[in-house]
Amino acid sequence: FLQLQHNNCISFCRICVITLAEAHPLLQNGKTIKSINYQISANCSRLQNKVSGKSKRGAQFLTELAPLCRISSSDGEEYTIYSCIRGRLIEVNENILSNPAILQEKPSTEGYIAVVLPKFEESKSITQGLLTQKEYEEVLLKRLNSSS
Amino acid sequence: MSSLTEKDRPIVQLLLNTGTCPRCILRFCCVGSQTLYRHPYKDLMKDLKEFLKNNQEKEDTVCSDVVDPPCKRIRLEHTEGGPGDLNHNGALQQIPSVNDGNAAMEDSAVKVCNVCLGILQEFCEVDFVKKVCQKVNSADYQFTSFVFSVSLPPQLSVRERAAWLLVKQEMGKLGLSLAKDDIVQLKEAYKWIIHPQLSEELGVPADGKSLFEVSVVFAHPETEDECRFLATACPDCFKPAKNKQSVFTRMAVIKALEKIKEEDFLKHFPCPPSSPKNLCVALEIQCNNGAVFVAGRYNKYSRNLPQTPWIIDGERKLESSVEELISEHLMAEFKADSFNFSSSGREDVDVRTLGNGRPFAIELVNPRRIRFTAEEMKGLQQTINNSSDKIQVRDLQLVTRSAIGRMKEGEEEKTKTYSALIWTDKAIQKEDIAFLDDIKELKLDQKTPLRVLHRRPLAVRCRIIHTMQSEYIDEHHFRLHLKTQAGTYIKEFVHGDFGRTKPNIGSLLNRTADILELDVESVDVDWPPTLDN
């Protein structure tokens, strides 16, 4: 599943907000969220992430395939949401734990999953590796056409 | 030389013979009369010789009367170089006799002092004074007084110590003691001599508190390595060198000299100190004026102007800045080296500052011009205001350094008022926003906004919106006036920042809201004082 990464404001701002992509199954009609779990392994809970200072010391470091959370829907499916971005985990959205509805109602704003800060040296290359809205829509279109 | 007495005799003789200049001799004899040091070098030398001669003659007569024939004998036998002499000077180095000393004294006008390395010789002369004043005058500073600061090579402290030990030992023979603190400090004596000359040439008084500093750095490359032995004797006094600077700083050397034992010192350093071939050199003569501070309030009318220059990777992203537009003219008028701009808070690039404006202060570093009348400041204000329509300044005035503190306290403590143009996704009617006017002291929890999170620590800020006043525009727009606590992020209060500022306008209205325009209406700090603009 594709994730649409969301760079806040201007390209050199560097903060990335991870949200569910438009086409994600969880955002399609009929899906209800049963639970959201930030405990991704026995030793690692994203909720325990603590950062300090300007340089965000102590943050859990994420690679592209690092899981952020697992979401179960009421129809028995489980989805793992991956970071897709290398960088320091700044925060995960605890609001969706108390109010899972916003994940589906406002996936691109209040229903965000996590905030990640890539390394300064990597920020440009990461931005370049992302798709624009237009490019994303083209990919979706291609996918639709190929499956039909 | 009335300041010198009998007990000074052996010291004077000893120091003169070992290559010490008259003024240093006076210092070690604890002569505190400033005027004496100001006498011309040749006169001082002559007087010292006279002093010794008189005593010599006296000694002759005394010797002939008193049972102390060795005096005469020694003198004669030294000239003959006979063996088995009573060496008058005990265990120290073989010292040339008085007569030889006389010959040496003839040349001592050119002989560089083995203690001050020429500081109290050449560098008290009119030529050097003229050189300094020439530098000062060509630098074209405005000043009403000066402070003259001198940086001496560290080995002077070492030589001073050696000379003191020498004199101490000599005095010990007479049953006298000489405390280090009784000796006149070299720097002090130097200032006694050079201040009046500089003062006369520059036409202003010397004043320790002056903001105008003339500084000279002296070095003596020939003896640079003389401090090295201290590093082996007291290694913990010398920290590893930062950058390329020498480890042997004056402070470190003085500290080591305090620690080192006399015996160890004498083992490693010649006593008396050797006579150098060359004088010190004056490495640099520099002038510096203390910073002046200009304060005022600025208005910002552009939505495309950063407060400080916006430069990424050497590329300027937006033209100019508030600080440059204001400082440019001040730098030119005050002829300063650089400036430091600070203000009571700041606004984003796209935010205007209206009303009375925001207090700011500029530190002008090393200004050549420092005196400006109120009229001139007004003129300067006008010049700045005429040069740009993006910013305007008012209440431009000179202030003291302490005033900066007042301005900064405004940043953290004082309220601000804003005007925000707000858009909503779902339609609104007048009634839907009226309730905002009734909300007082609304508490917000604001997580560090995403737009600044890359350069600020993650934290939650509690801030208060004191009052609000809404102005309905149409179904999707209204204007909101707010009065808030210092440090409140207004934009985030409007759009919610991904739900990380709670409550926010969106949550209060149960809609999605965004901010289209923001203006600062007032910064409620009553500093700097309002002038008749």
Chai-1 contact restraints between the chains, C-beta under 6 A:
chainA,res_idxA,chainB,res_idxB,connection_type,confidence,min_distance_angstrom,max_distance_angstrom,comment,restraint_id
A,N8,B,L450,contact,1.0,0.0,6.0,A-B,restraint_1
A,N8,B,R451,contact,1.0,0.0,6.0,A-B,restraint_2
A,C9,B,R451,contact,1.0,0.0,6.0,A-B,restraint_3
A,F12,B,I312,contact,1.0,0.0,6.0,A-B,restraint_4
A,R14,B,H454,contact,1.0,0.0,6.0,A-B,restraint_5
A,I15,B,L450,contact,1.0,0.0,6.0,A-B,restraint_6
A,I15,B,L453,contact,1.0,0.0,6.0,A-B,restraint_7
A,I15,B,H454,contact,1.0,0.0,6.0,A-B,restraint_8
A,V51,B,L458,contact,1.0,0.0,6.0,A-B,restraint_9
A,G53,B,P457,contact,1.0,0.0,6.0,A-B,restraint_10
A,K54,B,P457,contact,1.0,0.0,6.0,A-B,restraint_11
A,N95,B,G499,contact,1.0,0.0,6.0,A-B,restraint_12
A,T109,B,F498,contact,1.0,0.0,6.0,A-B,restraint_13
A,E110,B,F498,contact,1.0,0.0,6.0,A-B,restraint_14
A,E110,B,G499,contact,1.0,0.0,6.0,A-B,restraint_15
A,Y112,B,F498,contact,1.0,0.0,6.0,A-B,restraint_16
